[in-house]
Amino acid sequence: MSWNPGSPPDLSGRTYAVTGGNSGIGYFVSEQLAAAGAHVVILGRDPGRLRTAVDAIRGHVGAAAELCTIPLDLADLESVASAAEALVRLGRVDALIENAGTTSPGRTRQTTEQGLELALGTNHLGHFALTALAMPVLRATPGSRVVPTGSLISLLVKFDLDDLQSERKYSEFRAYGLSKHAVTSFGLELDRRLRASDVDVHCVLTHPGLCLDGGSPWREGVSTPSRLARLSPITQGEHHGAWPAVRAATDPSAVGGEYYGPRLGSVGRPVRQRAIAADRDPAKAARLWELSEKLTGVTFTV
């Protein structure tokens, strides 16, 4: 099916939750969903930045944009549990778009509040726990979706389940790569388990390509690209990086297990793609699921 990012479906009456929806690619995901009439729930750490994002969306889309915010720090599992409770109280979530994450976990190994390696704990384990704990509201919403966000970095880093937390070997690049392998592997395994359980929740994965703030539109307090910034042929603005997630969350023809990214790999309109073999491996995914339950203390039964 051809997809026009400028003309998404009418989303009136639907609710979409976006982690990290107050900045970067997540902000533009939130803005594009709100422009299509959706009720958008923006989850993020900083109350001030959440308010700024709401003001920016209303300034661009219109004062009638339906928005609310929920505090969420993915690096703190107590915050994750509180955010999940708030999502469940909404009563309806048509898609949980898992956009938030850290790309720069530090030149030396850092940990979350619960002692987990920061990139893995934030990008994968925080979202793993959030998805598990928010499952009641997703189950209660017919045809709901979970939209994990992978990355092209998976092409450059080996998926090493024996050193998932980078305890033996650490580099910022490797830790980020491992976390994104985990995100994609988890998303595909979640889809397999949802199908096996015949649950009307669907996991549709995405990656944004290569995005730079410099190529993004200006938004007061949110996106302030330099006038001197220039994109290369293999990079795009964050507003275009939002397109795959918006399609994965809203395209009526999308089905669980599909993976959307830019047509040219790093840039372009969102199209169906295929995750790399390591992330599609069911045995690796089952082992990751078990490790994720152990590390988070959250039992995820679909």
Number of C-alpha atoms within 10 A of each C-alpha: 9 7 13 12 16 9 10 17 16 13 17 14 11 17 25 27 27 27 27 26 28 31 22 22 27 25 28 27 31 30 26 23 27 25 23 17 19 23 23 26 24 27 27 23 17 15 15 10 16 24 14 18 27 24 20 21 25 18 14 13 16 13 11 10 22 19 21 14 20 20 18 26 24 32 28 17 24 15 17 23 21 17 22 22 16 15 24 18 12 11 13 21 28 26 26 26 29 29 27 27 25 16 16 12 20 16 10 8 17 13 17 18 14 14 12 19 23 29 32 29 28 25 27 31 29 28 27 27 24 25 20 18 22 21 22 18 20 27 19 16 19 14 16 24 28 26 27 30 26 29 21 19 18 22 13 10 16 13 21 16 16 9 13 20 21 22 11 8 11 15 14 18 17 21 27 26 26 25 30 29 32 28 25 27 28 27 31 25 23 26 24 17 16 18 17 10 12 10 16 15 25 27 30 27 33 34 29 29 28 19 22 21 19 19 22 23 15 14 18 14 12 20 21 14 17 12 8 6 12 14 14 9 8 13 19 24 23 26 22 25 30 29 30 29 29 24 26 31 26 21 14 11 8 19 16 21 19 20 28 27 31 24 15 12 18 20 20 19 20 30 21 17 16 13 24 14 8 18 23 18 13 15 12 18 23 15 11 19 21 12 15 22 17 11 15 16 11 17 14 16 10 16
